[in-house]
Amino acid sequence: MRLEIPAHAKLNLDLHVVGKRADGYHEIRTTMRTIDLHDTLDIYAGGGFSAEGMHVDTTDNSILKAHIALQRATPRKIPAGFHLHKRIPPGSGMGGASSDAAATLVGLKKMYKLDIDLEPIAAQIGSDVPFFLNPAGAAIVEGRGERVTPIPTTPSWFAIAWPGIELSTKAVYDAWDEVNGPDLRKAAEHVEPRLKDFATMLGEGWRMTGSGSAFFKQAETENEARVAIRGLDCWTCVTQ
């Protein structure tokens, strides 16, 4: 028994932090959109975890956390092994870990034909995980991430640039409490001052996604997106 699932990255086309909640999390309103860039998760009967591509912790990661959370929520035994091909840069604000966790939940539910609601389990694992359970292209995401309203979308091209800096989502949100800026970019620059220089180097039209540290630029065509990343000395990607 084996199942291969793509775990797509996302971009935050906009993101507004409304404020801090009583439970310590932050209330947000954002437009999220999945893109073709994705990790690939191979789930198989048995056990173990392995990975290739970009670095991933093989002992403490969102896939194993999702597996444990699902096992706790059902009396059935759900043994599984995982192999991850990691393409989404870690700590980039593109939701790689959350997407991997969602792919784990969806894959295991399908593999073991589980009659279980994944949404409350997803919300426990991470704020972005519920969005990735049913990636509908784009959605308005509110609350701490648990309220997901799909919206219509049309195909677009994006240029993406990542400075190779992994940012902690928690650290950036904690910094937002200090700087209280209109979005998370000022908070991210507070945590990692090198981001300001990186954004300046990119020039006009680039926006940070999520809590950083990746930036994206929307384009009309694939060629326009490729021109946008030409000459950049960092990890880059052109995707729809």
C-alpha angles and dihedrals in degrees: 000000000000136000130188118202131181114227106203127210122233139213126212103225087190134357130191122184106213095189146285119302129222090251091060096255124111127249110231141177116201143155108232125192130186119227134199093256105102148159117235119227119198112197120191139169113269125040147282137080131242135166143192135188117034119022118280130170106247095196103045115029142125094261093059091042090053091049091051092046092051093047090053090052096054132049091218121097110246107185113181144159125212138208117187127197100201116207102146111088112246119242091015101119092247095113099245097149093044092049091049090052092049091048088053093053094045093044096049092046090054096042094051096031091235119187096215139123107242098191099082090045091050092050090054092054098050144330096251097044097087090058091057095051090080106014101196096178095262138011143170106245120198142169110032087326101291097105107076121177115182116224132191118265141179129218114277138172123234135193113209129195126187122188094209092252118132112213126197111232090212092051092052094049090047088052090051087062087058102041097030093202126171092259139359099275095083089047092049091051088050090056094041114021091189089073091071091058090045092053091048090051091052093054131201125355098030122121132190117242121224114323090336163208101154122074128205138196123201116227138189095225140018090249092054089052091050091050089053093060096039112126096008113142098214142066108304138178138185113207145153 
